[in-house]
Amino acid sequence: MDSAAFDNFANLTAKGLDSIAQFGPAGSIALAVCLGVLFYRFYPNFNHAGKRDQLISAILSFFLALSIVVPRLMKLPNVSFDSYPNYVGGVPQWHKPIFWMVASVQLLTIGFILAVIICWLMHKAANFVEYRNTDDASNSIPPTNLSIWERGVRFFDGKPKHMTVATLAMVLCWVPMLIIQGPAIIGVDSMVQLVQFRTGHVWDPMTMAELPGYAGQDHHPFFDTYIYGLFDELGLWLGQEILGFRILIALQSTVAAFAIVVSLVWIKKRTNLPDSCICVCWCLAAILPAFPMYMSIVLKDSTWVSIFLLWMVAFFEAIYRCNNNHAVGWKLALCLVVLGLFSGLTKKLGIYVTTVSLLLAIIVIRKQFAAFLISMIVPAALVIGFVPVAVLPALDIAPGGSQEAISVPIQQLSRVAILHQDELTRSDREAIDKVLDINHLKPYWQADSADYAKHYGYRLNASSSDRKNFILTWIRLFFRYPKDYIAAVPYLINPFIYGDTYYYSGPVRCGWWEAGGSQILNEYPECGLSYTQEKIALPLKNALNKVPPFSFLGSEALYTVWLPMGALGLTISSRRYMNLCYLIPTVVSWFSLLLLPSHQARYTLSFLFAFALTLAIPFAKVLTKECKVSRSA
């Protein structure tokens, strides 16, 4: 809806009706009928629900409704219509009462519909959260008498043969999309790694500082650099460079499919989630194009997400054993250590998510202290301590830029310094000037990313003491300029509202042509699309973003907000509070998103790939004792 609709009541009725008319006469009545039927079908459950469940659903629906309404109230100039429908035009009329009236009506309407649906889900979920025998009842039923769901779920019984079939079947479903996206997609970040590995030309891609004498830089994880570089060399050895990346994508896809199957095996064994839901989860992962789209990319996030998903399964198993008074065991602790280590080596933020999650588990659960402590300390000590001190110098790899850890403070303080320089004290200006060149970055500052402030403003000679004073100044000035701090990082809200999707496509290779990128896959033009990418992948991506239900199923906010919040609500509704511990990695991942320099859907891939685990949290089995307490409460 255009923002001019909020100028006066006449514009609201005219332009508001225009926005409704865009659905067409048939589309409008179809939408109204569908909503009416849903409301009529689900309202009895809301009406008969207890006050507690109504309150939970009301609170939950309010936050879910915000994720829908907020994008309609914001100015989104950088959103392309081809990438996702942009509902807003012009500047939001925040100062108009009618603007807030319309926003309130939208919020209340959507929130009430969602509250009714949530109460219905609570009613349905109550049938499955009760404790049941861990023995699989379907094992005693003759195969000929099993339903289609009972037959399908047998592939998730943990047997190697069944897991192999389920994994290969998923990869087979992904093959068409991998071909369409092919032969590969190598973005700017990965091109830096490949250029440095192949040519020996090393520089910091953020500050553009040359790093002579080094064999590489850890701006992007050096472990990923070696992986991509070795597959590049494999392709050259085989006589066709692109073949090495095709092999990498095939292996990457297989590992990802295996990780998803492992998560479904855990769900089958450790939760009361219905067999039909488990099979539907497998079908969704196999059919939804978002999964193979990201597996077709040579990118650290795509490499990391499978490892992190396996770590989450191990973490969930540890929580399950603690909740049921079972020992964690050295084998599971070893899995947490190894997977946590590789998670940190393939993505730097991964080690912080795993470490903080285990620390919170120690504090909240207060069981199996030694196992959790070892699982937390060993990977963190190796990745944060041993690798920078011993491994990187031994390999002649320069450390990553120190500015990366303070991206958000740089973005916020640079805005404050630009807008309020005359109001700052001399000591504040000195603390900022020792880290940032405000005069140089001022023309380039942008609100949609902190990379511009880092690239054009960060001083390479800033010491650790300077950065410490910078952070202290950042904390202190927050209480003077909270509005500017929030306005400086509007992109931080993007993962939590409906806007971006996980559908992605791109060129075969793109970036750093003059820096040595011309030597990588030189048979493909710079930022040029392959035939299938141009003729099929990009049009398909645009179609998926606009056509329901794919536009909804591929939405980032569905996995970052709706599923976790739904799991939270259902768990509280069923009074199985110990199951809230399973949400620890999700909550930590939420906070980690607030440290990023910009927003891209790939930063939240873990939410997409762990969707089944999140969905199953309210249904995790617990001791009979707790269930008796729940029923008597």
C-alpha positions as CSV (number, residue, x, y, z in Angstrom):
1,M,0.0,0.0,0.0
2,D,1.4,3.4,-0.9
3,S,2.2,5.7,2.0
4,A,0.0,8.4,0.5
5,A,-2.9,6.3,1.8
6,F,-2.2,7.7,5.2
7,D,-2.4,11.3,4.3
8,N,-6.1,11.5,5.0
9,F,-9.2,9.4,5.3
10,A,-10.2,9.8,1.6
11,N,-6.8,8.5,0.4
12,L,-7.1,5.6,2.9
13,T,-10.4,4.5,1.4
14,A,-9.3,5.0,-2.2
15,K,-5.8,3.6,-2.0
16,G,-6.7,1.0,0.6
17,L,-9.4,-0.4,-1.7
18,D,-7.0,-0.2,-4.6
19,S,-4.6,-2.5,-2.8
20,I,-7.4,-5.0,-2.1
21,A,-8.6,-4.7,-5.7
22,Q,-5.1,-5.8,-6.9
23,F,-6.2,-9.4,-6.0
24,G,-9.0,-9.1,-8.5
25,P,-12.7,-9.9,-7.9
26,A,-12.1,-13.7,-7.9
27,G,-8.9,-13.5,-5.8
28,S,-10.5,-11.2,-3.2
29,I,-13.5,-13.3,-2.6
30,A,-11.4,-16.5,-2.6
31,L,-9.1,-15.0,0.1
32,A,-12.1,-13.9,2.1
33,V,-13.8,-17.3,1.9
34,C,-10.6,-19.2,2.8
35,L,-10.1,-17.0,5.9
36,G,-13.7,-17.3,6.8
37,V,-13.6,-21.1,6.6
38,L,-10.4,-21.3,8.6
39,F,-11.9,-19.0,11.3
40,Y,-15.2,-21.0,11.4
41,R,-13.3,-24.3,11.6
42,F,-10.8,-23.3,14.3
43,Y,-12.7,-20.8,16.5
44,P,-14.5,-23.5,18.6
45,N,-11.1,-24.6,19.9
46,F,-10.2,-21.1,20.9
47,N,-13.6,-20.5,22.5
48,H,-13.3,-23.7,24.6
49,A,-9.7,-23.3,25.4
50,G,-8.7,-22.4,29.0
51,K,-7.7,-18.9,29.9
52,R,-4.1,-20.0,30.2
53,D,-4.0,-21.3,26.6
54,Q,-5.8,-18.3,25.3
55,L,-3.3,-16.0,27.0
56,I,-0.4,-18.0,25.6
57,S,-1.9,-17.9,22.1
58,A,-2.6,-14.2,22.3
59,I,1.0,-13.3,23.3
60,L,2.4,-15.7,20.7
61,S,0.1,-14.4,17.9
62,F,1.1,-10.8,18.7
63,F,4.7,-11.4,18.0
64,L,3.9,-13.5,14.9
65,A,1.6,-10.8,13.6
66,L,4.4,-8.2,14.1
67,S,6.6,-10.2,11.7
68,I,3.9,-9.6,9.0
69,V,2.7,-6.1,9.8
70,V,6.1,-4.5,10.5
71,P,7.4,-4.9,6.9
72,R,4.3,-3.0,5.7
73,L,5.2,-0.1,7.9
74,M,8.8,0.3,6.8
75,K,10.4,1.9,3.8
76,L,12.3,-0.8,1.9
77,P,14.0,1.0,-1.1
78,N,16.5,-1.8,-1.6
79,V,13.9,-4.6,-2.1
80,S,13.4,-5.6,-5.7
81,F,9.9,-6.6,-6.7
82,D,11.4,-9.6,-8.5
83,S,13.0,-10.8,-5.3
84,Y,10.0,-10.5,-3.1
85,P,6.7,-8.5,-3.2
86,N,7.3,-5.0,-1.8
87,Y,4.1,-3.8,-0.2
88,V,5.3,-0.4,0.8
89,G,5.9,2.7,-1.3
90,G,7.1,6.1,-0.2
91,V,8.0,7.2,3.4
92,P,6.1,5.8,6.3
93,Q,3.8,8.3,7.8
94,W,4.8,7.7,11.4
95,H,3.4,11.0,12.6
96,K,-0.2,10.5,11.3
97,P,-2.8,9.0,13.7
98,I,-4.5,7.3,10.9
99,F,-1.2,5.4,10.1
100,W,-1.2,3.9,13.6
101,M,-4.9,3.2,13.4
102,V,-4.5,1.1,10.3
103,A,-1.4,-0.6,11.8
104,S,-3.4,-1.4,14.9
105,V,-6.3,-2.8,12.8
106,Q,-3.9,-5.0,10.8
107,L,-2.1,-6.2,14.0
108,L,-5.3,-7.0,15.8
109,T,-6.9,-8.7,12.8
110,I,-3.9,-10.9,11.9
111,G,-3.2,-11.5,15.5
112,F,-6.7,-12.7,16.3
113,I,-6.7,-15.1,13.3
114,L,-3.3,-16.5,14.4
115,A,-4.5,-16.9,18.0
116,V,-7.4,-19.0,16.9
117,I,-5.1,-21.2,14.7
118,I,-2.6,-21.5,17.6
119,C,-5.3,-22.7,20.0
120,W,-6.3,-25.3,17.4
121,L,-2.7,-26.5,17.2
122,M,-2.5,-26.7,21.0
123,H,-5.6,-28.9,21.0
124,K,-4.1,-31.2,18.3
125,A,-0.7,-31.3,19.9
126,A,-2.1,-32.3,23.3
127,N,-2.9,-35.7,21.8
128,F,0.7,-36.4,21.1
129,V,2.7,-34.9,24.0
130,E,1.7,-37.6,26.5
131,Y,4.3,-40.2,27.4
132,R,4.2,-43.4,25.4
133,N,6.3,-46.5,25.4
134,T,9.6,-46.2,23.6
135,D,9.1,-49.4,21.8
136,D,7.9,-48.8,18.2
137,A,4.4,-50.3,18.0
138,S,4.6,-50.5,14.2
139,N,7.3,-53.2,14.6
140,S,4.7,-55.7,15.8
141,I,2.3,-55.0,12.9
142,P,2.6,-57.0,9.7
143,P,4.0,-54.9,6.9
144,T,0.9,-55.4,4.8
145,N,-1.3,-53.7,7.5
146,L,0.9,-50.6,7.9
147,S,-0.4,-47.2,6.6
148,I,1.7,-45.2,4.1
149,W,3.0,-43.1,7.0
150,E,4.0,-46.1,9.1
151,R,5.8,-47.6,6.1
152,G,7.6,-44.3,5.3
153,V,8.7,-43.7,8.8
154,R,10.5,-47.0,9.0
155,F,13.3,-45.4,6.9
156,F,14.1,-43.3,10.1
157,D,14.5,-46.2,12.5
158,G,18.3,-45.7,12.6
159,K,19.3,-48.7,10.6
160,P,22.2,-47.9,8.2
161,K,20.4,-49.4,5.2
162,H,17.3,-47.3,5.7
163,M,19.3,-44.2,6.4
164,T,21.3,-44.6,3.2
165,V,18.1,-45.1,1.2
166,A,16.5,-42.0,2.7
167,T,19.7,-39.9,2.1
168,L,20.2,-41.0,-1.5
169,A,16.5,-40.5,-2.2
170,M,16.7,-36.9,-0.9
171,V,19.8,-36.2,-3.0
172,L,18.0,-37.6,-6.0
173,C,15.2,-35.2,-5.5
174,W,17.7,-32.4,-5.3
175,V,19.5,-33.3,-8.5
176,P,17.2,-31.4,-10.9
177,M,17.7,-28.2,-9.0
178,L,21.5,-28.8,-8.7
179,I,21.6,-29.2,-12.5
180,I,19.6,-26.0,-13.0
181,Q,21.8,-24.1,-10.6
182,G,24.9,-25.6,-12.2
183,P,27.6,-26.1,-12.9
184,A,28.3,-24.2,-9.7
185,I,27.8,-20.8,-8.0
186,I,30.9,-19.2,-6.5
187,G,30.4,-15.8,-4.9
188,V,32.6,-13.0,-4.0
189,D,33.7,-14.4,-0.6
190,S,34.7,-17.8,-2.0
191,M,36.5,-16.1,-4.9
192,V,38.8,-14.4,-2.4
193,Q,39.7,-17.7,-0.9
194,L,40.3,-19.4,-4.2
195,V,42.4,-16.5,-5.5
196,Q,44.6,-16.5,-2.4
197,F,45.0,-20.3,-2.5
198,R,45.8,-20.5,-6.2
199,T,47.8,-17.3,-6.8
200,G,49.4,-16.4,-3.5
201,H,48.1,-12.9,-3.8
202,V,46.9,-12.1,-0.2
203,W,45.0,-9.1,0.9
204,D,42.3,-8.1,3.4
205,P,39.1,-7.9,1.3
206,M,37.5,-5.5,3.7
207,T,40.2,-2.9,4.2
208,M,42.0,-3.8,0.9
209,A,45.3,-3.8,2.8
210,E,47.9,-5.9,1.0
211,L,49.5,-8.7,3.0
212,P,52.8,-9.7,1.3
213,G,54.6,-12.7,2.7
214,Y,51.5,-14.5,3.7
215,A,50.1,-17.6,2.1
216,G,46.5,-16.7,3.0
217,Q,44.3,-14.7,5.4
218,D,41.7,-15.9,8.0
219,H,39.2,-13.2,7.1
220,H,37.2,-16.1,5.7
221,P,37.9,-19.4,7.6
222,F,41.2,-20.8,6.5
223,F,39.8,-24.3,6.8
224,D,37.2,-23.5,4.1
225,T,39.9,-22.0,2.0
226,Y,41.8,-25.2,2.0
227,I,38.7,-27.3,1.2
228,Y,37.7,-25.1,-1.8
229,G,41.3,-24.8,-3.0
230,L,41.9,-28.6,-2.9
231,F,38.8,-29.3,-4.9
232,D,39.9,-26.6,-7.4
233,E,43.2,-28.4,-7.7
234,L,41.3,-31.7,-8.1
235,G,39.4,-30.3,-11.0
236,L,42.6,-29.1,-12.6
237,W,44.2,-32.5,-12.1
238,L,41.2,-34.1,-13.7
239,G,41.5,-31.8,-16.7
240,Q,38.4,-29.7,-16.1
241,E,38.5,-27.2,-13.3
242,I,34.7,-26.9,-12.9
243,L,34.6,-30.7,-12.3
244,G,36.3,-30.3,-8.9
245,F,33.5,-27.9,-7.8
246,R,30.8,-30.3,-9.1
247,I,32.3,-33.0,-7.0
248,L,32.4,-30.7,-4.0
249,I,28.7,-29.7,-4.5
250,A,27.7,-33.4,-4.8
251,L,29.5,-34.3,-1.6
252,Q,28.2,-31.2,0.2
253,S,24.6,-32.1,-0.9
254,T,25.0,-35.7,0.3
255,V,26.3,-34.7,3.7
256,A,23.5,-32.1,4.1
257,A,20.9,-34.8,3.2
258,F,22.5,-37.2,5.6
259,A,22.4,-34.6,8.4
260,I,18.6,-34.0,7.8
261,V,18.0,-37.7,7.8
262,V,19.9,-38.1,11.1
263,S,17.8,-35.3,12.6
264,L,14.6,-37.2,11.5
265,V,16.0,-40.4,13.0
266,W,16.5,-38.6,16.4
267,I,12.9,-37.3,16.1
268,K,11.5,-40.7,15.5
269,K,13.3,-42.3,18.4
270,R,13.1,-39.4,21.0
271,T,9.8,-37.7,20.4
272,N,6.1,-38.4,20.0
273,L,5.8,-36.4,16.8
274,P,3.3,-38.3,14.6
275,D,4.7,-40.5,11.9
276,S,2.9,-38.4,9.3
277,C,4.7,-35.3,10.4
278,I,8.1,-36.9,10.2
279,C,7.4,-38.1,6.7
280,V,6.1,-34.7,5.7
281,C,9.3,-33.1,7.1
282,W,11.4,-35.4,4.8
283,C,9.2,-34.6,1.8
284,L,9.5,-30.8,2.5
285,A,13.3,-31.0,2.7
286,A,13.4,-33.1,-0.5
287,I,11.0,-31.0,-2.5
288,L,11.5,-27.4,-1.3
289,P,14.0,-25.8,-3.8
290,A,15.6,-23.7,-1.0
291,F,17.6,-26.7,0.2
292,P,19.4,-27.7,-3.0
293,M,19.7,-24.0,-4.0
294,Y,22.1,-23.4,-1.1
295,M,23.8,-26.7,-1.6
296,S,24.7,-25.7,-5.1
297,I,26.8,-22.8,-3.8
298,V,30.5,-22.9,-2.9
299,L,30.1,-20.9,0.3
300,K,31.2,-21.3,3.9
301,D,27.6,-21.1,5.2
302,S,26.6,-24.0,2.9
303,T,29.6,-26.0,4.1
304,W,29.0,-25.3,7.7
305,V,25.3,-25.8,8.1
306,S,25.4,-29.6,7.8
307,I,28.1,-29.9,10.5
308,F,26.1,-27.5,12.8
309,L,22.9,-29.6,12.2
310,L,24.7,-32.7,13.3
311,W,26.0,-30.8,16.3
312,M,22.4,-29.8,17.2
313,V,21.3,-33.4,17.0
314,A,24.1,-34.4,19.4
315,F,23.1,-31.4,21.7
316,F,19.5,-32.5,21.6
317,E,20.5,-36.0,22.5
318,A,22.5,-34.7,25.5
319,I,19.5,-32.7,26.7
320,Y,17.2,-35.7,26.2
321,R,19.5,-37.9,28.3
322,C,19.7,-35.3,31.1
323,N,16.0,-34.8,31.1
324,N,15.5,-38.5,31.5
325,N,18.3,-39.1,34.0
326,H,20.5,-41.0,31.7
327,A,24.3,-40.5,31.4
328,V,25.6,-38.4,28.5
329,G,28.4,-40.9,27.9
330,W,31.9,-40.3,26.5
331,K,30.9,-41.2,22.9
332,L,28.3,-38.4,22.8
333,A,30.7,-36.0,24.5
334,L,33.3,-36.8,21.8
335,C,30.7,-36.2,19.1
336,L,30.0,-32.7,20.6
337,V,33.7,-32.0,20.8
338,V,34.5,-33.0,17.2
339,L,31.4,-31.5,15.6
340,G,31.9,-28.3,17.7
341,L,35.5,-28.1,16.5
342,F,34.6,-28.4,12.8
343,S,31.7,-26.0,13.2
344,G,34.1,-23.4,14.5
345,L,36.6,-24.1,11.8
346,T,34.1,-23.8,8.9
347,K,32.4,-20.7,10.3
348,K,33.8,-18.4,13.0
349,L,30.4,-17.6,14.5
350,G,29.7,-21.3,14.9
351,I,32.2,-21.7,17.8
352,Y,30.5,-18.9,19.7
353,V,27.0,-20.4,19.2
354,T,28.1,-23.9,20.3
355,T,30.1,-22.6,23.3
356,V,27.5,-20.3,24.6
357,S,24.8,-22.9,24.1
358,L,26.7,-25.5,26.1
359,L,27.5,-22.9,28.8
360,L,23.8,-22.1,29.2
361,A,23.0,-25.9,29.3
362,I,25.4,-26.2,32.2
363,I,23.7,-23.4,34.0
364,V,20.1,-24.4,33.4
365,I,20.3,-28.2,33.5
366,R,22.9,-28.6,36.3
367,K,23.5,-32.3,35.4
368,Q,26.4,-34.1,33.6
369,F,28.6,-31.2,34.4
370,A,31.9,-32.9,33.3
371,A,30.5,-34.0,29.9
372,F,29.1,-30.6,29.1
373,L,32.2,-28.7,30.3
374,I,34.5,-30.8,28.2
375,S,32.3,-30.5,25.2
376,M,32.3,-26.7,25.7
377,I,36.0,-26.0,26.6
378,V,37.9,-28.3,24.2
379,P,36.5,-26.9,20.9
380,A,36.6,-23.3,22.1
381,A,40.2,-23.7,23.3
382,L,41.3,-25.2,20.0
383,V,39.5,-22.8,17.7
384,I,39.9,-19.5,19.7
385,G,43.2,-20.3,21.3
386,F,45.3,-22.9,19.6
387,V,44.5,-22.2,16.0
388,P,45.4,-18.4,16.0
389,V,48.5,-18.9,18.2
390,A,50.0,-22.0,16.6
391,V,48.3,-23.2,13.4
392,L,47.9,-19.9,11.5
393,P,51.6,-18.8,12.1
394,A,52.8,-22.3,11.1
395,L,50.8,-22.0,7.8
396,D,51.8,-18.4,7.2
397,I,48.2,-17.3,7.3
398,A,47.4,-13.8,8.4
399,P,44.7,-13.4,11.1
400,G,41.4,-11.8,10.1
401,G,40.8,-8.1,10.5
402,S,40.1,-6.9,14.1
403,Q,37.3,-4.7,12.8
404,E,35.1,-7.7,12.1
405,A,34.3,-8.3,15.7
406,I,33.0,-4.8,16.3
407,S,31.0,-4.3,13.1
408,V,27.8,-3.1,14.9
409,P,29.6,-0.7,17.2
410,I,31.4,0.8,14.2
411,Q,28.1,1.2,12.4
412,Q,26.4,2.8,15.3
413,L,29.1,5.1,16.5
414,S,29.9,6.3,13.0
415,R,26.3,7.4,12.6
416,V,26.4,9.2,16.0
417,A,29.7,10.9,15.1
418,I,28.4,12.0,11.7
419,L,25.1,13.5,13.1
420,H,26.2,14.7,16.5
421,Q,29.9,15.5,16.3
422,D,29.5,18.9,17.8
423,E,27.7,17.4,20.8
424,L,30.3,14.9,21.7
425,T,32.9,15.5,24.3
426,R,36.6,15.8,23.4
427,S,37.4,12.4,25.0
428,D,34.5,10.7,23.1
429,R,35.7,12.2,19.8
430,E,39.3,11.1,20.4
431,A,38.1,7.5,21.3
432,I,36.2,7.4,18.0
433,D,38.8,9.1,15.9
434,K,41.5,6.6,16.9
435,V,39.4,3.8,15.4
436,L,37.4,5.5,12.7
437,D,38.2,8.2,10.1
438,I,34.8,9.8,10.2
439,N,35.5,12.4,7.5
440,H,36.6,9.8,5.0
441,L,33.7,7.4,5.6
442,K,30.9,10.0,5.8
443,P,30.1,10.1,2.1
444,Y,29.9,6.3,1.9
445,W,28.0,5.5,5.1
446,Q,24.9,3.4,4.5
447,A,22.3,2.1,6.9
448,D,21.8,-1.3,5.2
449,S,25.3,-2.6,6.0
450,A,28.2,-1.9,8.3
451,D,30.7,-3.0,5.6
452,Y,30.9,0.5,4.2
453,A,31.8,2.0,7.5
454,K,34.5,-0.7,8.0
455,H,35.8,-0.4,4.5
456,Y,36.1,3.4,4.3
457,G,36.5,4.4,7.9
458,Y,38.4,1.8,9.9
459,R,42.0,2.8,10.8
460,L,44.4,-0.1,10.3
461,N,46.7,1.3,13.0
462,A,44.1,1.1,15.7
463,S,45.5,-0.8,18.7
464,S,43.7,-3.1,21.0
465,S,43.7,-0.4,23.6
466,D,42.0,2.0,21.1
467,R,39.4,-0.6,20.3
468,K,38.7,-1.2,24.1
469,N,38.1,2.6,24.6
470,F,36.0,2.6,21.5
471,I,33.7,-0.1,22.9
472,L,33.5,1.7,26.3
473,T,32.5,4.8,24.5
474,W,30.0,2.9,22.4
475,I,28.3,1.5,25.6
476,R,28.3,4.9,27.3
477,L,26.8,6.8,24.3
478,F,24.0,4.3,23.9
479,F,22.1,6.0,26.8
480,R,22.5,9.4,25.1
481,Y,21.6,8.4,21.5
482,P,19.4,5.2,21.6
483,K,17.3,6.3,18.6
484,D,20.4,6.8,16.5
485,Y,21.8,3.5,17.5
486,I,18.6,1.8,16.4
487,A,18.3,3.8,13.2
488,A,21.9,2.9,12.3
489,V,21.2,-0.9,12.1
490,P,17.7,-1.3,10.5
491,Y,19.0,-4.5,8.8
492,L,19.1,-6.3,12.2
493,I,15.3,-6.7,12.1
494,N,15.2,-8.3,8.7
495,P,15.7,-11.9,9.8
496,F,12.7,-11.6,12.1
497,I,10.1,-10.2,9.6
498,Y,8.6,-11.5,6.4
499,G,10.6,-10.2,3.5
500,D,13.6,-12.3,2.4
501,T,13.3,-15.9,1.3
502,Y,15.8,-18.8,1.0
503,Y,15.4,-19.0,-2.8
504,Y,18.7,-18.0,-4.4
505,S,20.6,-18.2,-7.6
506,G,23.6,-16.5,-9.1
507,P,26.4,-16.6,-11.6
508,V,29.0,-19.3,-11.9
509,R,31.8,-17.1,-10.6
510,C,31.9,-13.5,-9.6
511,G,34.4,-11.1,-8.0
512,W,38.0,-10.0,-7.9
513,W,38.8,-10.4,-11.6
514,E,41.7,-7.9,-11.5
515,A,43.1,-9.3,-8.2
516,G,43.6,-12.7,-9.7
517,G,40.1,-14.0,-10.2
518,S,40.7,-14.2,-13.9
519,Q,42.7,-17.3,-13.3
520,I,39.8,-19.1,-11.6
521,L,37.4,-20.7,-14.1
522,N,38.5,-18.3,-16.8
523,E,36.2,-20.0,-19.4
524,Y,33.3,-18.4,-17.6
525,P,32.8,-14.6,-17.9
526,E,33.0,-12.4,-14.9
527,C,29.6,-12.5,-13.1
528,G,28.1,-14.4,-16.1
529,L,25.2,-16.8,-15.8
530,S,25.2,-20.3,-17.3
531,Y,22.5,-21.2,-19.7
532,T,20.4,-23.0,-17.1
533,Q,20.9,-20.3,-14.5
534,E,19.7,-17.6,-16.9
535,K,16.9,-19.4,-18.6
536,I,15.5,-21.5,-15.7
537,A,17.1,-20.7,-12.3
538,L,16.5,-17.0,-12.1
539,P,12.9,-17.1,-13.5
540,L,12.2,-20.0,-11.2
541,K,13.5,-18.1,-8.2
542,N,11.3,-15.1,-9.0
543,A,8.3,-17.3,-9.5
544,L,8.8,-19.2,-6.2
545,N,9.0,-15.8,-4.4
546,K,5.5,-14.9,-5.7
547,V,3.6,-18.1,-5.9
548,P,1.9,-19.6,-2.8
549,P,2.6,-21.8,-1.0
550,F,6.3,-21.7,-2.0
551,S,6.5,-17.9,-1.2
552,F,5.5,-18.8,2.4
553,L,7.4,-22.1,2.7
554,G,10.6,-20.4,1.6
555,S,10.2,-17.3,3.8
556,E,13.1,-16.7,6.2
557,A,10.8,-15.5,9.0
558,L,8.9,-18.8,9.0
559,Y,12.0,-20.6,10.2
560,T,13.6,-17.9,12.3
561,V,10.5,-16.7,14.1
562,W,7.3,-18.7,13.5
563,L,8.6,-22.3,14.1
564,P,10.7,-21.4,17.2
565,M,7.9,-19.3,18.7
566,G,5.4,-22.0,17.9
567,A,7.6,-24.6,19.6
568,L,7.9,-22.3,22.6
569,G,4.2,-21.8,22.8
570,L,3.3,-25.4,22.5
571,T,5.9,-26.5,25.0
572,I,4.7,-24.0,27.6
573,S,1.1,-24.9,26.9
574,S,1.8,-28.6,27.6
575,R,3.8,-27.6,30.8
576,R,6.8,-29.6,29.7
577,Y,9.2,-26.9,30.8
578,M,12.4,-29.0,30.7
579,N,11.9,-29.2,26.9
580,L,12.6,-25.5,26.7
581,C,16.3,-26.4,27.0
582,Y,16.1,-27.7,23.4
583,L,15.6,-24.1,22.4
584,I,18.9,-22.9,23.8
585,P,20.8,-23.0,20.4
586,T,17.9,-21.2,18.8
587,V,18.0,-18.4,21.3
588,V,21.8,-18.1,21.1
589,S,21.5,-18.0,17.3
590,W,19.0,-15.2,17.6
591,F,21.4,-13.1,19.6
592,S,24.2,-13.9,17.2
593,L,22.2,-12.3,14.4
594,L,22.5,-9.0,16.3
595,L,26.3,-9.0,15.8
596,L,26.3,-9.2,12.0
597,P,27.5,-6.4,9.8
598,S,24.6,-6.8,7.3
599,H,21.7,-9.1,6.5
600,Q,21.6,-12.0,4.1
601,A,19.4,-15.1,4.2
602,R,22.5,-17.3,4.3
603,Y,23.2,-16.1,7.8
604,T,20.2,-17.9,9.0
605,L,20.6,-21.2,7.2
606,S,20.8,-23.1,10.4
607,F,17.2,-22.3,11.2
608,L,16.1,-23.7,7.8
609,F,18.0,-26.9,8.0
610,A,17.0,-27.5,11.7
611,F,13.3,-26.9,11.0
612,A,12.3,-30.5,11.9
613,L,14.2,-30.5,15.2
614,T,12.5,-27.2,16.1
615,L,9.1,-28.5,15.2
616,A,9.6,-31.6,17.4
617,I,10.7,-29.8,20.6
618,P,7.2,-29.8,22.2
619,F,6.9,-33.5,21.5
620,A,10.2,-34.7,23.0
621,K,9.7,-37.6,25.4
622,V,10.2,-37.0,29.1
623,L,9.9,-39.1,32.3
624,T,6.5,-40.4,33.2
625,K,6.9,-38.5,36.5
626,E,7.0,-35.2,34.7
627,C,4.0,-36.1,32.6
628,K,2.0,-37.0,35.7
629,V,2.8,-33.6,37.2
630,S,1.7,-32.0,33.9
631,R,-1.7,-33.8,34.0
632,S,-2.3,-33.0,37.6
633,A,-1.4,-29.4,37.2
